[in-house]
C-alpha cells in the first residue's frame, strides 16, 4: 500500500503561486525546473454513494498524455498536523470506470465488495493547471511541491481552486512540517482541511442531482 503524507495550503491569489518556486526556501532545493501540467480528474461512485459511506475516493485522472486510476481512503490528521491516508494508483490506457484494475491490491477486495454489480456514475469533475517540482534536501528528504489553480465542476455549479500541496515522498515528516511553517511565514497561505474531493462532494450535494452514467460519460470523452 502507498501512503500519502501531505499538507495543503490555501492561497489568496495567483501571484503567490508564481513567486513560490523562486523563493529562497524552495529554489535552491529544486531537482529540476518546475513543470506545468494540465490535469482533468473525474470522481466516481455508485448511485447510492457506497464509497462515500466508507470514506473511499475513486478517481480517474488525465495527466498530460496518460490516464491514472487512484483509490484513496479517508485521511487521518497526525499530532504534527500532517494528513495521512492510504493511496493506490494504476496507470490505465484511457478513461474507464472499471475498478477491477485494483483487484490485486490491498484495497481490491473491499472496493469490489462495495461496488459489486452496481453501475458507476461520475459525481463531479476537477480541472487544474498544476506547477510541479520536486525538492531534495541535504538530509535526503524529498518533498513534492504542487501549485494548483483551476475549478471543480458539477452540473451548473463551479468552485475555484487556488492552493499549494506539499507531499512527503521520502524522509523526515519534521522537514515537511518545517517547510510548511516557513512558507506560511513568508506568504499569505493558510492551512486547508478540506480536500478537493470533499469540496467536490459538497458541490455535488448542493446541485441536488444525480451523477452522470460513467459509461456514456467516458464514451463521450473518447469520441
C-alpha positions in Angstrom: 0.0 0.0 0.0 1.1 3.5 -0.7 0.8 6.1 2.0 0.2 9.8 1.2 1.6 12.2 3.7 0.8 15.8 2.8 0.0 19.4 3.9 -2.5 21.5 1.9 -2.2 25.3 2.0 -4.8 27.7 0.6 -3.7 30.6 -1.4 -5.1 34.1 -1.7 -4.1 35.0 -5.2 -2.3 33.6 -8.3 0.7 35.8 -7.9 1.7 33.8 -4.9 1.8 30.7 -6.9 4.2 32.4 -9.4 6.5 33.6 -6.7 6.6 30.3 -4.7 9.1 28.4 -6.8 11.5 31.4 -6.8 11.7 31.9 -3.1 15.0 31.0 -1.2 13.3 28.3 0.8 12.3 26.5 -2.5 14.5 27.4 -5.4 17.9 26.0 -4.1 16.4 22.6 -3.5 14.6 22.0 -6.8 15.9 18.9 -8.5 14.9 20.5 -11.9 12.8 23.5 -13.0 9.1 23.1 -12.2 7.0 21.8 -15.0 3.4 22.7 -15.7 0.8 20.0 -16.4 -3.0 20.1 -17.2 -5.0 17.7 -15.0 -8.6 16.6 -15.6 -10.0 14.3 -12.9 -13.3 12.5 -12.5 -14.6 11.2 -9.2 -16.8 8.1 -9.3 -19.2 6.2 -7.0 -22.2 4.0 -7.1 -25.6 5.9 -7.5 -26.3 5.3 -3.8 -22.8 6.6 -2.8 -21.4 3.4 -1.2 -17.8 4.5 -1.5 -18.6 7.9 0.1 -20.2 6.0 3.0 -16.9 4.1 3.6 -14.7 7.1 3.2 -13.2 5.9 -0.1 -12.5 8.1 -3.1 -12.2 6.6 -6.6 -10.7 8.9 -9.2 -9.8 8.6 -12.9 -7.4 11.4 -13.9 -5.9 12.5 -17.2 -2.3 13.6 -16.5 -0.9 15.0 -19.7 -0.6 12.1 -22.1 -1.6 9.4 -19.7 -4.5 8.2 -17.6 -4.2 7.2 -13.9 -6.8 5.5 -11.7 -6.5 6.2 -8.0 -8.2 4.9 -4.8 -7.7 6.8 -1.5 -9.0 6.0 1.9 -10.1 8.6 4.5 -7.3 10.8 5.8 -6.2 10.9 9.4 -4.6 14.0 11.0 -1.4 13.3 12.9 -0.3 15.2 16.0 2.2 17.2 13.8 -0.7 18.5 11.7 0.0 16.2 8.7 -2.7 14.3 6.8 -2.0 10.7 6.1 -4.1 8.3 4.1 -3.9 5.1 2.1 -3.4 5.5 -1.7 -3.2 3.1 -4.6 -2.6 4.1 -8.2 -2.7 2.2 -11.5 -1.9 3.5 -15.0 -4.8 2.7 -17.3 -5.0 3.0 -21.1 -7.8 5.5 -21.0 -10.9 6.7 -19.1 -12.7 3.6 -17.9 -14.8 3.2 -14.8 -13.8 -0.5 -14.1 -12.4 -0.8 -10.6 -11.1 -4.3 -11.3 -7.7 -2.8 -12.0 -7.3 -2.7 -8.2 -8.3 -6.3 -7.7 -4.7 -7.4 -6.8 -4.1 -4.6 -4.3 -4.8 -4.4 -0.6 -7.9 -2.3 -1.2 -9.2 -4.5 -4.1 -11.5 -6.9 -2.2 -13.0 -4.1 -0.2 -13.5 -1.9 -3.2 -15.1 -4.7 -5.3 -17.4 -5.8 -2.5 -18.7 -2.3 -2.2 -19.2 -1.8 -5.9 -20.4 -5.3 -6.7 -22.6 -5.2 -9.8 -23.7 -1.6 -9.2 -23.2 0.8 -12.1 -20.8 3.7 -11.5 -21.5 7.3 -12.0 -19.3 10.4 -12.3 -20.1 12.7 -9.4 -18.0 15.7 -10.4 -15.0 16.9 -12.4 -11.9 18.8 -11.4 -9.7 20.7 -13.9 -6.5 22.3 -12.8 -3.3 23.6 -14.1 -0.5 22.4 -11.9 3.0 23.7 -11.5 5.0 20.7 -10.1 8.5 20.5 -8.7 10.5 18.0 -6.6 12.6 19.3 -3.7 15.6 17.4 -2.3 17.1 18.5 1.0 20.6 17.8 2.4 19.2 15.2 4.9 17.9 13.2 1.9 14.2 14.2 2.4 12.2 14.7 -0.8 9.1 16.8 -0.9 6.8 17.3 -4.0 5.5 20.8 -4.3 2.3 21.3 -6.4 0.7 24.7 -7.0 -2.8 24.3 -8.4 -5.2 26.7 -10.0 -8.5 25.7 -11.6 -12.0 24.7 -10.6 -14.4 22.0 -9.5 -17.4 21.4 -11.9 -20.7 19.7 -11.0 -23.7 20.3 -13.3 -24.2 24.1 -13.3 -22.1 24.7 -10.2 -18.4 25.8 -10.1 -15.9 26.3 -7.2 -12.5 27.8 -7.7 -9.2 26.1 -6.7 -6.1 28.0 -5.7 -3.9 26.0 -3.4 -0.5 24.6 -2.6 0.2 20.9 -1.7 3.4 19.7 0.0 3.7 15.9 -0.2 6.4 14.0 1.5 7.9 11.5 -0.9 10.9 10.4 1.2 12.4 11.2 4.5 11.5 13.3 7.5 8.0 14.4 8.4 9.5 17.1 10.5 11.1 18.5 7.3 7.6 18.7 5.7 6.1 20.5 8.7 9.1 22.9 8.9 8.8 23.8 5.3 5.0 24.4 5.6 5.5 26.7 8.6 8.3 28.6 6.8 6.2 29.2 3.7 3.2 30.4 5.8 5.5 32.9 7.5 6.6 34.3 4.1 3.4 34.2 2.0 -0.3 34.6 2.9 -1.0 30.9 2.9 -3.4 29.2 5.4 -3.8 25.5 6.2 -6.6 23.9 4.4 -8.5 21.0 5.9 -10.8 20.2 3.0 -9.6 18.1 0.1 -10.7 18.7 -3.5 -12.7 15.5 -3.1 -14.6 16.8 0.0 -15.2 20.1 -1.8 -16.5 18.3 -4.8 -18.9 16.2 -2.7 -20.2 19.4 -1.2 -20.8 20.8 -4.6 -22.5 17.5 -5.7 -24.9 17.7 -2.8 -25.7 21.3 -3.5 -26.5 20.5 -7.1 -29.2 18.1 -5.8 -28.9 15.9 -8.9 -27.5 12.5 -9.6 -24.2 11.7 -11.2 -23.6 11.1 -14.9 -23.6 7.4 -16.0 -19.9 6.6 -16.3 -20.0 4.5 -19.4 -21.8 7.1 -21.5 -19.7 9.9 -20.0 -16.4 8.4 -20.8 -17.6 7.3 -24.2 -18.3 10.9 -25.0 -14.7 11.8 -24.0 -13.2 9.1 -26.2 -15.4 10.2 -29.0 
